[in-house]
Amino acid sequence: MTAPYCEICGESVPMDLDHVGIAAEYVHTDDRNAQDDYLVHIECWNHHTVEWIDPA
């Protein structure tokens, strides 16, 4: 079985190493919602979210 791929860099994400799991929900006001799941390396996640602000 092959490892899934990182949605940012495209490299494989071994499931036995730390990683980020993302559940993205598409909210539609006039239809059913949909959800997709993504995996990302922690390094890729940190690189792309370093300047995000805490929403709290």
Buried (B, 14 or more C-beta within 10 A) or exposed (E): EEBBBBBBEEEEBEEEEEBBEEEEEEEEEEEEEEEEEBBBBEBBBEEEEEEEEEEE
